[in-house]
């Protein structure tokens, strides 16, 4: 896992890249939150959807809700970058739509949009 730090409109944002899955269960999500916080002191994170287990995108598993709750509990805002058009689930699309209207988790198509969203919720 490689973590870099960027600044968007005065807000520090950690950008996480990896060729391996990072978030596969609740404990790995907690470990991820702790690592990013310790290494960057950032509470805003951008990561690619490819580092999150596919179980996250199957709402029947309840994994997405549990992960989102952990990020909220630890005051960390996250933007997930990727192509979400491959998912046909209406409930998942509704979840992403509602998340994008909120202030904690965003699903966007590129890093620039992710940084802009995260910076906007910090103003």
N, C-alpha and C positions, 0 to 999 in steps of 0.2 A: 504494500500500500504506500502510495506517495501522496503527501499532503503539501500543498502550496497555499500561500496566503495572498489574496488580492484585496484591493480596496475599491469599493464602489460607493460614491457619494459619501465618503468619510466612514463607511461601515466596513470593518474587517470581515472577510469571508474566507473560510477554508474550502479549497477545491481538492476533492479526493479522487485519485485515479488508482485503478488496480486492474489487473488482468484476471483476478480471482474473485470469487464470491466473498463478500465481507459480511453482509447481514443475512444469516441463515436461520437464526432463531432469536429468542428474546435476549439470551445471554450475550450473543455476538453483537446485538444492537447496543446493549449497555456497555460492552467493551469498546465498541466503536465510538460512542458518545464520550466515554472517559478518555480515550486516546486522543481524539480531536481536541477536546477541551484542554487536556494536559499539554499537548504539543503546540497548540496554536493560540490558546486562550480565546478562541472564537466561539460564538454561539449561533453562527450562521454557516450552513454547510451546503455545498453543491456536490452531488455525486451522480454518476451514471446509473441508469436503471439496471445495467448488466451486472452490477455488484450486489444486487438484492435478489434473494431467492424468488423464484417464480411463484412460490406459495403466497407471497405478499399480494400478488395480482389476482389471486383467487379468493374473493371475499368470504367464501364459505369457511375458509380456514381460520378466520378472525385474526390472522397474522397482521394485516395492515392496521387494524384498529389498535392492537396491542403495541405495535411499533410506534405508531403515531402518539399514543399515550405516553410512552417512555420519553420521546423527544419533548413533548409538552412538559412532563414532570421535571425534566432537567433543563428547561428553558432554552431549548435548542430549536432553531428554525431550519428547515431543510427544503432544498429544491432538488427534485429528481429530474434528470435530463435524459431524454430518449424519444423513441418513436413509439407512441402508445396506440397508434392506429391498428396495430395487430390484434388488439383485444376487442372482442365483440360483446362482452358482458355489459348490459345496460346498467346494472348496479355498480360496476366498477367505473364506468364512464360518469355516472352520477356522483360517485365518491370523489373522483378526480375533479369534477366540475365544482363541487362544493368546497373541496380543499383549496382550489385555486382562488376562490372568493374569500377565503379566510386569511389567517396571518401566521400559520405554523408550518404548513406543508404545501409545496407547489409541484405540479407536474408540467414541465415545459419542454420545448423541443431543442433548445440550445443553451450554452453557458451564459451568453450575454443576457438573454431573457431571465435566466435564473438569478444572476447577480442583480439585475434591475428590480426583480420582485422582492428579493431579500432586503435590498437597501430600502425599498419603499415602505416595508412594514416596520422599519426601525426609525422612521422619521417622525 
